[in-house]
Amino acid sequence: MSRYEVYCAPLATHGGVASPRNGTTIPRRRALPYATMNAHYTSSNYGFEVDMKVTPDNVKEFILEGLECEHIQVEGDGRHFEAVIVSKAFEGKGMLQQHKLVYQVLGDKMEKIHALSMKTLTPAQWANK
């Protein structure tokens, strides 16, 4: 057996890094489990922190944390969301101000949401619908 085969054989059979001195293997560091495409570098395990996929229920909870709503409905696929939001806080505000209010409530949580399409209504508008 050549020196090359002694060095490489343990790598192929054990999945570790072979030691050229005695043919034993040094275990490799475990690979980062695949969760989502939203991984960013931190000092946690494996050197990465993986953000879990955002659900429509998460978006709904994010909005309800800072805005009192008469009705809220959120649908989405984990990246793109559509929301219908009915709140007294929208009274006397134009559509742009209503949307800004929702974005202010979401704050830095918007980094986890790729796209949010929303329809904002006052309770009176919702009743006439």
C-alpha positions, 0 to 999 in steps of 0.5 A, a space after each residue: 500500500 502506498 503512502 497516498 493510499 494509507 493517507 486517503 483510505 481512512 478519509 473515504 471510509 470514516 469521513 474524517 481527516 486522515 492523519 499521515 502519521 498513523 493512518 487514524 482519522 480526526 473527526 471533522 466538525 459536524 456540518 451545519 444542518 440545512 434549515 433555510 436560505 436565511 443564514 448569517 454569521 454569528 458566534 453561535 454553534 457552528 459559527 452560523 445562526 439560522 433564522 427559522 422560516 417566518 409563518 403567517 401566524 408569526 407575522 400576525 403576532 408581530 403586528 398584534 404586539 404593537 397594534 390593536 386590531 379589530 380584524 387581521 388576516 395574514 396569508 403567505 408562503 414564508 417569504 411573501 405575505 398578504 395581510 388584511 388589517 382593520 384597526 381604529 388606529 387607521 382612522 383619519 390617516 391616508 393609506 400611506 400613513 396606515 402602511 407606515 404605521 404597520 411598518 413601524 410596528 414591525 420594526 426590525 422584524 421586517 428584515 425576516 419578511 421578504 415582502 408584505 402586501 397589505 390592505 389596511 382598513 378602518 372599522 367603518 370601511 370594513 363594515 361597509 365592505 
